[in-house]
Amino acid sequence: MKKALVLILTALLVVSFCTVSFAEGKKFGATYMTMNNPFFGAMNEAIKKAVEANGDTLITLDPALDEVKQISQVEDMLAQGVSAIFLNPVDWQGVAPALLACKEAGVPIINVDAPVYDEEYVACIVASDNLSAGLICGEDMLKRIKGGKVVILEHPTAKSGVDRILKFDEIVKEHPEFTIAARQSSEGQLEIAMPVMENIIQANPDIAAVMCLNDPTALGAIAALRAADALKGVLVYGVDGSPDAKKMIKDGMMTGTAAQSPINIGIVATEMAYKILNGEQVEKHVLVPVQLITADNVDEFGLDGWQ
């Protein structure tokens, strides 16, 4: 009798354990080039909310712009048994070892914001229309000034940054009245952009416009221009549509920003992840539209949050 009771209790414990394990749901991983950019914080929060609404969990790791660290983080998430990974690469080419590791493990990658070079290793790419972002900034510049020296602050190891600058660069080259006075990398960071811009100002006191790959870079450029008492009359463009940038536009210190929607990117990326895990076919490339925010329409977007 006692032996039978023990067997019954053991069976109940096994069933209980299995039920608890099943209730824990899926694990997802996320790694972005840096969490120092509030854009990625907003995107991650959107993904987290969508994942947790399904009873699942999200593991988020920050490589802090360290390519080797990001590859290690992906390997760590695979060891933790994640079902899928949301990846924003530090280096769009250098991230290849992480992509191969995911392929070998059979774990799909949803590539967000900045595409990887080896697209065949990712299940889906959800990003802003980055080519359009640079285009609308360039077109706005042509409407405001007749020509002059242009500064470009870029991020060559991020495909999103490359695309944003590409169309703007083409516009400048098509109009000989504009010249590129300087072109430097900021790695998308305010702290790096400011001293870079300070050096550029010393060599080029008569800058007409500054095109920045994102809003943190634009804020760094504005800080440098203000410190040199050289901001007046200079057009400054960014890409993001961040709350800080919108406030700068409202205050007349920034010309415009090609507004992305990290919230929508996160929501769409999560939808794609679940479809992929359910065996459904999804589009390889999903582009989220961008829109130029200037002083003319900034109030429509609100100053305190992301769109």
C-alpha positions in Angstrom: 0.0 0.0 0.0 2.8 2.4 1.0 4.7 1.5 -2.2 1.6 2.2 -4.3 1.1 5.6 -2.5 4.7 6.6 -3.2 4.3 5.7 -6.9 1.2 7.8 -7.1 2.8 10.8 -5.4 5.9 10.5 -7.6 3.6 10.5 -10.7 1.8 13.6 -9.5 5.1 15.4 -8.9 6.2 14.5 -12.4 3.0 15.8 -13.9 3.2 18.9 -11.7 6.8 19.6 -12.8 5.9 19.2 -16.5 2.9 21.5 -16.1 5.1 24.2 -14.5 7.7 23.8 -17.1 5.2 24.2 -19.9 3.6 27.2 -18.2 6.9 29.0 -18.2 6.5 29.4 -22.0 9.2 30.3 -24.5 12.3 32.3 -24.0 13.4 34.9 -26.5 16.7 36.7 -26.7 17.5 40.2 -27.7 20.8 42.0 -28.3 21.2 45.5 -29.7 24.4 47.3 -30.7 24.1 49.5 -27.6 21.4 50.2 -25.0 23.0 53.7 -24.6 20.7 54.8 -27.4 17.1 55.3 -26.1 15.8 54.2 -29.5 16.8 50.6 -28.7 15.3 51.0 -25.2 11.9 51.9 -26.7 12.1 49.0 -29.2 13.1 46.5 -26.6 10.2 47.6 -24.3 7.8 47.1 -27.2 9.1 43.6 -27.8 9.1 42.8 -24.1 5.5 43.8 -23.8 4.4 41.7 -26.8 6.4 38.7 -25.6 5.1 38.8 -22.0 1.5 39.3 -23.3 1.9 35.7 -24.6 3.2 34.4 -21.3 6.8 34.2 -22.6 10.0 35.9 -21.4 12.6 38.1 -23.1 16.4 38.1 -22.2 18.0 41.4 -23.2 21.8 41.8 -23.3 23.8 44.9 -24.1 27.2 44.5 -26.0 27.9 48.2 -25.6 29.2 48.5 -29.2 31.6 45.5 -28.7 31.4 43.1 -31.6 33.1 40.2 -29.9 30.9 40.7 -26.8 27.8 40.5 -28.9 28.8 37.3 -30.5 29.5 35.8 -27.1 26.0 37.1 -25.9 24.3 35.3 -28.8 26.1 32.1 -27.8 25.1 32.5 -24.2 21.4 33.0 -25.2 21.6 29.8 -27.3 22.9 28.0 -24.3 19.9 29.2 -22.3 17.6 27.6 -24.8 16.0 30.6 -26.5 13.4 30.0 -29.2 14.4 33.0 -31.3 16.7 36.0 -31.1 16.0 39.6 -32.0 19.4 40.9 -33.3 20.6 44.4 -34.0 24.3 44.0 -35.1 27.2 46.0 -33.7 29.0 45.3 -37.0 26.8 44.2 -39.9 29.6 42.0 -41.4 31.5 41.0 -38.2 28.4 39.5 -36.6 28.6 36.5 -39.0 29.9 34.0 -36.4 26.8 34.6 -34.3 24.5 34.1 -37.3 26.2 30.7 -38.1 25.9 29.6 -34.4 22.1 30.3 -34.6 21.8 28.5 -37.9 23.6 25.4 -36.4 21.3 25.6 -33.4 18.2 25.9 -35.5 17.2 29.2 -33.8 15.7 31.8 -36.1 17.0 35.4 -36.0 14.7 38.4 -36.4 17.1 41.1 -37.6 15.9 44.5 -36.4 16.7 48.1 -37.4 20.1 47.5 -39.0 20.4 44.7 -41.5 23.2 42.2 -41.4 25.5 41.6 -44.4 24.8 37.8 -44.6 21.0 38.1 -45.0 20.6 34.4 -45.9 21.2 33.5 -42.2 18.3 35.6 -40.8 14.6 34.6 -41.0 13.3 38.2 -41.3 14.6 41.8 -41.4 12.4 44.4 -39.8 13.7 47.9 -40.3 12.9 51.5 -41.1 13.0 52.7 -44.7 16.5 54.0 -44.1 17.1 55.0 -47.7 14.1 57.2 -47.5 15.3 58.8 -44.3 18.4 60.2 -45.9 16.4 61.2 -49.0 13.8 63.3 -47.2 16.5 65.1 -45.2 18.4 66.0 -48.3 15.3 67.2 -50.1 14.4 69.4 -47.2 17.9 70.9 -47.2 17.6 71.8 -50.9 14.4 73.8 -50.1 16.1 75.8 -47.3 19.5 76.8 -48.6 21.1 77.5 -52.0 24.4 75.7 -51.3 27.4 75.6 -48.9 29.6 73.3 -46.9 28.0 70.1 -45.7 29.3 67.9 -42.8 28.3 64.2 -42.7 28.5 62.3 -39.4 28.1 58.6 -40.1 28.4 55.0 -38.8 30.0 52.8 -41.5 29.7 49.5 -39.6 25.9 49.8 -39.3 24.0 49.1 -42.5 21.1 51.3 -41.3 23.6 54.2 -40.9 25.1 53.5 -44.3 21.7 53.6 -46.0 20.6 56.8 -44.3 23.7 58.6 -45.5 23.7 57.1 -49.0 20.7 59.0 -50.5 21.7 62.3 -48.7 25.2 61.9 -50.2 23.7 61.4 -53.7 21.7 64.6 -53.4 24.8 66.6 -52.4 26.8 65.1 -55.3 24.1 66.0 -57.7 24.2 69.6 -56.7 27.6 71.2 -57.2 26.6 74.2 -55.2 27.1 72.0 -52.1 30.4 70.5 -51.1 31.2 67.9 -48.4 33.6 69.7 -46.1 34.1 66.7 -43.7 32.9 63.2 -43.2 33.6 61.4 -39.9 32.3 58.5 -37.9 30.4 59.1 -34.7 29.4 55.4 -34.0 25.9 56.8 -33.4 27.0 58.2 -30.0 26.5 61.7 -28.7 29.7 61.5 -26.6 31.7 60.7 -29.7 29.9 63.0 -32.1 30.5 66.1 -29.9 34.4 66.1 -30.0 34.4 65.0 -33.6 32.2 67.9 -34.5 34.4 70.3 -32.4 37.4 69.4 -34.5 35.5 69.8 -37.7 34.3 73.3 -36.7 37.8 74.5 -36.1 38.8 73.6 -39.7 35.5 74.7 -41.2 34.0 77.7 -39.5 31.4 78.3 -42.3 29.4 75.1 -42.2 25.9 75.3 -43.8 24.4 71.9 -42.9 25.1 68.8 -40.9 23.6 65.4 -41.7 23.7 62.9 -38.9 22.9 59.2 -39.1 20.8 59.4 -35.9 19.5 61.8 -33.3 22.2 61.2 -30.6 24.8 62.2 -33.2 22.8 65.3 -34.1 22.5 66.3 -30.4 26.3 65.9 -30.1 26.8 68.1 -33.2 24.4 70.7 -31.9 26.2 70.8 -28.5 29.5 71.4 -30.3 28.1 74.1 -32.5 26.5 75.8 -29.5 29.8 75.7 -27.6 31.5 77.3 -30.5 28.7 79.9 -30.8 28.3 78.6 -34.4 24.8 77.1 -34.4 22.9 80.1 -35.8 22.0 79.5 -39.5 23.3 75.9 -39.6 20.9 73.2 -40.6 21.2 70.1 -38.5 19.4 66.8 -39.5 19.1 63.5 -37.6 17.2 60.3 -37.9 15.0 58.7 -35.2 12.3 61.2 -34.1 13.5 60.9 -30.5 11.8 63.0 -27.7 15.1 64.9 -27.2 15.4 65.7 -30.9 11.7 66.8 -31.1 12.3 69.2 -28.2 15.4 70.6 -30.0 13.3 71.2 -33.1 10.6 72.9 -31.1 13.2 75.1 -29.5 14.7 76.0 -33.0 18.1 74.4 -32.5 17.6 71.4 -34.8 16.2 71.5 -38.3 14.6 68.1 -38.7 14.7 64.4 -38.0 13.5 61.5 -40.1 11.2 59.9 -37.6 11.4 56.2 -37.1 9.0 54.2 -34.9 11.0 51.8 -32.6 7.6 50.8 -31.1 6.2 49.7 -34.4 9.4 48.0 -35.4 9.3 46.0 -32.1 5.7 45.1 -32.5 6.1 43.9 -36.1 9.3 42.0 -35.2 7.6 40.1 -32.5 4.7 39.3 -34.8 7.2 37.9 -37.3 8.9 35.9 -34.6 5.8 34.1 -33.6 4.7 33.4 -37.2 8.1 31.9 -37.9 8.0 29.7 -34.8 4.5 28.6 -35.9 5.9 27.5 -39.3 4.3 30.3 -41.2 5.9 32.0 -44.2 6.9 35.7 -43.7 8.4 38.3 -45.9 12.1 38.5 -45.8 12.2 42.3 -45.7 9.6 44.4 -43.8 10.1 48.1 -44.1 8.5 50.5 -41.6 7.9 54.0 -43.1 9.7 57.2 -41.9 8.4 60.8 -41.9 10.3 64.0 -41.6 9.6 66.1 -38.5 10.3 69.8 -38.6 9.1 72.9 -36.8 6.1 72.8 -39.1 4.7 69.5 -37.8 6.5 68.7 -34.5 3.5 69.4 -32.4 1.6 66.6 -34.2 4.0 64.0 -33.0 4.2 65.1 -29.3 7.4 65.9 -27.5 7.5 63.4 -24.7 7.4 60.0 -26.3 8.3 57.9 -29.4 5.9 57.3 -32.2 
